Amino acid sequence: PTALIWFRRDLRLGDHPALLAAIEAAGPDGTVVPVFVFDDRLYGPSGDPRRAFLLDCLADLHEQTGGALVIRTGDPAQVLPRVVEELGAGSVHVTADAGPYGRQRDAAVERALGEVPFVRTGSPYLVAPGRVVKRDGTPFQVFSPFSRAWREHGWHAPAPRPDDVPWATGVRSDDPPPRPDLDGVRLPPAGEAAGLEAWARFRDERLLGYAAGRNTPGTNGTSRLSAYLKYGCVHPRTLLADLAARDDGGESVRRYTDELAWRDFYADVLWHRPDSARAYLKPELQSMAYDSGPHADELLEAWRTGRTGFPIVDAGMRQMLGEAYVHNRVRMIVASFLVKDLHQEWTVGAKVFMEHLVDGDLASNQHGWQWVAGSGTDASPYYRVFNPITQGKKFDPDGTYVKQWVPELRDLDPKYVHEPWTAPGGVPAGYPEPIVDHAHERQVSLDRYAAVRAR
Ligand code: FAD
């Protein structure tokens, strides 16, 4: 028989339970057809960096399958039954999708396939979203107890890489869409081999320094694996198996495992609350006063383009424009600045991030923003307002990160880098004065918050 493996967020061949299921369904004399469907509902709103990265991943997969990857375009609920009919396929295999749109789409595809089995095996997560619940069966609202239960639940060992896949050849394939012109944005190399290599380098050279180095954006302290995890070039199981073999790694191994647990946690929150991609998890914050009008738009544009006059904020936004990535600490700082200093709704910033980040992911991004905005899960009180100056001094003490992304400040003595207006010559030419007074805006935020609380 012929079995279809429909690739989505699992663009690899190793550690791929759904692919193994397809191979088994095909049997010793059958063939496996690797399919990718360009669905405008997902591809359309993606943003150029993610589009380009996805296309690069698919080019890699095409090569890995010996040129067998079949590309089709359109609504999967119409496209897949047609492919199945064309090839007389006996089953369609996927890695389960946990996102709001993916779940609906998969249900529609399953209906449209009728008698042909639509087989979900595995998920992009260590534990499939929805599976870790409290004793009373309700979902966790807070990370720490979730992560304890998540660890207790445990996870599977990596699945073996298949030796020889009987790929079907000669199946008609559409051309992929053209690769967008990124205008100088530098993306990491895409695909499974590149992801595994990035992981191996981090594991062997930097993992043991992760606990100490993960918060300093001027050092290469984190793994930079997020885009590979997003597109499933690497499954987190592969990473955890390596981490488990390094029990001596202590705090760093524990921290890294925790970050993978955050990724699972946010997918779990989205599973239980699909509306949390847009709706405030703490609804009272929705009714708070936010700024709008021409002046607010001008400030938003200054934020978006890295011209706020607050060096760590500008460096972060320019990193986003330069390499479609921002360090985690700086994501928190720029997000806090937009919500608490410029009084914009978190959804505004989340949209900008989704447009520009190569790792842009609905669950991690929307809940990361909600957390910063004080409307998310966990103890993230609204009144905790990041101070961009002290954050800069603490996490980028010698200004390495700022100087990397803000050339106007390169010649400043490190002691002035985070407050260039205090430098003897004043703010260097070409760099903006601060667009707001942080102390004042902080108070405005707190007052607006108090007003909602008092209602
Ligand atoms: P590492 O520190 O090496 O962490 C390893 C992996 O753990 C990451 O690749 C990621 O998959 C996961 N991880 C780490 N931190 C988090 C976290 N806080 N939440 C969920 N998963 C995490 N991450 C995304 O993958 N996509 C996003 O769109 C995204 N948007 C964010 C928006 C905001 C406002 C904030 C505060 C955080 C966001 N994050 C997002 C989480 C985090 O910033 C990135 O995962 C991380 O910076 C990626 O770099 P890394 O791979 O070097 O991370």
Residues whose N, C-alpha, C, O or C-beta is under 5 A from the ligand:
A	BS01	FAD	T222 S223 R224 L225 S226 L229 E259 L260 W262 R263 V326 H327 N328 R331 M332 A335 D359 G360 D361 S364 N365 G368 W369
